[in-house]
């Protein structure tokens, strides 16, 4: 006889509980991770890439990504991937990355991120180098990103990703991988912070059609040379709500790529 009344009371109780949870601004993961409020989440800002506009055998020692835009969000970071390729040991010294700048501000090399790989093609050894640089709290607005090499190079690419609401410290969780003559590269990383993002780049000795295969992994830039060494650099982001291992998988359907270098770094949310 009183069941309608009890049902009404139970319904009101449930509605109050749901509204209280929503008002808290917190999300709860099925994995039981520590909750992360909406205000603490990493935010994507902008990304772009550029290639060295040369025709072999003309070489250049400065690569410019023009008018890169940084937004006005708080606690920003700029991650820049740099790639360079040369043929012959006599040219390896030219591949040294002298400076990476946003406007007149120098970026910092991320220790441990530089990877070099070589292979033989038609009797000549070719070298591929990829590295990451970063700048905390980059200035808002549009500025050129310039990469200077120690000497003139035949083939080079650059890609940049800016994020906001991140920890204002150097990224410390980094993994690297390299492959020869493959159509894909798959690199695991174990994140240490709930709500972190992974930023990754893949440098290639060929032009590529690599695409991310991991769910929620988004390609953010794709720099492809049309001349010179015809190399490429692609990069993306992957949000990881609960700390743990994720695999960053890039693949293309047909042609194998002679040299592949993959670098991934965890970017922690601001706390």
C-alpha positions, -999 to 999 in steps of 0.1 A, spaced: 0 0 0 29 24 8 51 13 -21 45 44 -43 56 66 -14 87 46 -8 95 46 -45 91 84 -46 115 88 -16 140 65 -32 139 84 -65 145 118 -47 175 103 -28 190 90 -61 186 124 -78 202 143 -49 232 119 -49 237 123 -87 234 161 -85 260 161 -57 284 140 -77 279 163 -108 284 194 -87 318 181 -74 332 184 -110 350 151 -107 350 121 -130 354 85 -118 373 59 -139 362 23 -141 398 14 -134 395 29 -99 420 56 -106 422 87 -85 396 112 -97 407 140 -119 387 173 -119 378 190 -152 399 219 -141 430 197 -139 428 182 -174 455 188 -200 442 209 -229 454 207 -265 463 241 -280 479 240 -315 502 218 -337 519 222 -370 549 209 -390 573 220 -417 599 205 -440 632 217 -455 622 233 -489 653 221 -508 660 203 -540 690 179 -539 719 186 -539 711 221 -526 715 221 -487 704 245 -459 714 248 -422 682 265 -409 647 250 -410 618 273 -401 582 266 -390 565 299 -396 539 316 -375 534 289 -349 505 299 -327 505 295 -289 473 302 -270 465 320 -238 458 290 -215 476 288 -182 506 265 -175 516 260 -211 542 238 -226 556 236 -262 571 202 -274 591 203 -306 603 173 -325 633 177 -348 644 153 -376 675 154 -399 689 129 -424 722 128 -443 741 104 -465 777 96 -458 798 97 -426 815 128 -438 782 147 -433 773 134 -398 788 164 -380 765 187 -400 735 169 -385 742 183 -350 713 204 -338 727 237 -327 696 255 -315 658 253 -315 640 286 -309 605 300 -306 610 336 -317 641 346 -296 635 320 -268 657 289 -269 641 256 -262 657 230 -239 669 196 -252 650 168 -235 678 146 -221 679 111 -235 655 118 -264 681 120 -292 681 88 -313 703 81 -343 699 53 -368 718 44 -400 713 18 -428 729 10 -461 712 18 -494 729 12 -528 763 9 -511 760 42 -492 753 47 -455 724 70 -446 719 85 -411 687 96 -394 686 116 -362 654 126 -342 652 145 -309 627 163 -287 629 199 -273 606 217 -249 598 252 -236 578 258 -204 552 286 -205 559 297 -241 547 332 -249 512 335 -264 508 347 -299 525 338 -333 562 332 -336 585 313 -359 601 281 -347 637 279 -361 660 249 -360 697 255 -367 720 227 -377 758 227 -373 762 226 -411 741 224 -443 718 194 -445 699 178 -474 668 166 -455 651 178 -423 616 182 -407 602 198 -376 569 194 -358 555 212 -327 526 206 -303 515 231 -276 494 221 -246 481 240 -216 473 231 -179 504 209 -175 531 206 -148 557 234 -152 587 210 -149 608 191 -175 591 159 -187 608 129 -170 591 99 -184 605 92 -218 608 61 -241 624 56 -275 623 30 -302 638 24 -336 632 0 -365 645 -8 -400 624 -17 -430 591 -20 -413 555 -8 -421 548 0 -385 563 8 -351 548 0 -318 562 15 -286 549 10 -250 551 36 -223 539 33 -187 525 66 -175 529 75 -138 502 101 -134 464 99 -137 451 123 -164 485 125 -182 489 129 -219 515 112 -241 531 133 -269 550 112 -295 568 117 -328 580 93 -355 608 103 -378 611 84 -411 638 80 -438 610 79 -464 578 99 -470 551 79 -451 514 74 -447 517 64 -411 485 66 -390 479 60 -353 463 27 -345 457 31 -308 422 43 -297 421 80 -288 456 86 -303 453 116 -326 477 126 -353 485 163 -348 510 171 -375 525 154 -406 556 170 -422 564 154 -455 592 164 -478 584 167 -515 621 171 -525 655 167 -510 658 134 -491 620 130 -491 619 121 -454 590 128 -429 581 135 -393 547 129 -378 534 134 -343 504 130 -320 488 130 -286 472 103 -265 452 111 -233 457 84 -205 430 89 -178 444 62 -155 482 57 -150 495 25 -165 509 10 -197 497 21 -231 510 11 -266 516 38 -292 511 20 -326 517 37 -359 512 18 -392 508 22 -429 493 -4 -454 520 -9 -480 556 2 -484 581 -5 -457 601 25 -443 638 22 -444 645 39 -410 620 46 -382 626 64 -349 598 67 -323 600 90 -293 572 93 -267 570 114 -235 545 117 -207 531 152 -200 516 155 -165 485 176 -157 489 207 -135 482 200 -99 
